[in-house]
Amino acid sequence: MAEIERESMEYDVVIVGAGPAGLSAAIRLKQLDSDLSVVVLEKGSEVGAHILSGAVLDPSGIDALIPDWKEKGAPIKTKVTKDNFYLLGEGGHMRVPNWPMPPLMNNHGNYIVSMGNVCRWMAEQAEELGVEIFPGMACSELVYDGDRVKGVVAGVFGLEPDGSYGPNTEPGMELHGKYVFIAEGVRGSLAKELIAKYDLSKESGPQKYGIGIKEIWDIDPEKHREGTVTHTMGWPLGSNAGGGSFAYHAENNQLFLGFVVHLNYKNPYLRPYQEFQRMKHHPVIADLLEGGKRVAYGARAITEGGYQAMPHPVFPGGALLGCSVGLVNVPRIKGNHNAMLSGKAAAEAAYEALKAGREGDVLDSYATELKEGPVGKDLKRVRNVKPMWSKFGLAASLALGGFDMWTNNLFGLSLFGTLKHGKTDAAATGKASSFKPIDYPKPDGTISFDRLTSVSFSMTNHEESQPCHLRLKDPEVPIKVNLPEFDEPAQRYCPAGVYEVVEKDGKPEFVINFQNCVHCKTCDIKDPSQNINWTTPQGGDGPNYPNM
């Protein structure tokens, strides 16, 4: 095939991803020097279309970036007024008092927000400063100049179904930057390439993940308690998996309801989506939903490895920001503030480099700030909670993790040192022969729903003639390896019904319904053979979340 010719555009800084990290970097760069040329490329159809988060926002990140955000009308208005934590049993519950918890677990001063709407507002602030933002521009390739990253390829449309260039293919553009920031979110395809190419994880443990599934409900105003935050653990997961639920009473009588399952579970028959649907029938939740109406659905992976799983965040010519590094504080269930702080720190490092006449080198000062500054301090004091949970279970992790967070909070040290995570989430998957299938109740269509109905509430759309963006390294693995050994768990861990095993001509066949994909990346993480590679589809495709 002849070499593809593309036009190119030159910028001081190219940023991939219009989430809280990428937009914070863009805003900070223009705050420091209004003459810098900065571009943000977003694969969603609009800024916020692919943003999904709980979310209770710690305002420390936005405080540092835009101190007058209240005066500027940021959609950050619903203060947390009440904090509940319950341990659920199948028919009952026990409230865990707040007083034994270390101060870092207190939600006083935090806000219930739609991060999609926060990002839309941040994009407005960035554009007012002169940042160029291009939604619907998926970045499909990195551009290298020798050993350094020089830019990205964005805006490729109309590929043939086999991935080749046809007569109607738009080849996209190359956007070159003196520095390139990757802020794709969890398990982004470009970040994966960079981490492998530059061996950025050689000094860190394996990254750990969860899958977060979320619904927005309009609930009965009589049951709505604006500002109330509730977290639960225990049933229905029990010993099958770590995780829990959240229920946030947002403004306008809306309830942000979600469920997180840690992806290091062993039983290949577990279905995170059905666990969420089952959880909604617990009296604590079902009473809230009765008389209400579900208005949105979505899912995405969450980085859970924390401090000891962070890859080195810099490479020649650029940096990883936000969830591309993995900056979620797991016990607090918060990462947006750290994403903002990482974007701010990367921008400041790039600004100093550009001011000194440098470009394309390694921004070591950003790596130091991320590890030793407020982000690193936030993550370091909770670093053992996740590995304790994985190794010792829920009850022990509550006691030991709480003790460890207290010693870190009071004395800045841990008696346990830094615990390791162990194997990857994919490798944690057990053989089907060691487990029994789980019998899940059928959805009732009122509180619980089937997967395909739920996907319709994510407003997901993919142009069907394009190549499948869920690529198999070996097409024979699902049937020859995963089916006999694991009963092909892709049928169950996907929250969108993308993967099926069907019978054709008397033989099993693996089917990929990529049009359903909500871009959660769970398949890329949990496939026990690591045979599925999630890549970005053409720009604008995927979910179109309203106010997730």
Disulfide bonds with the S-S distance in Angstrom:
none
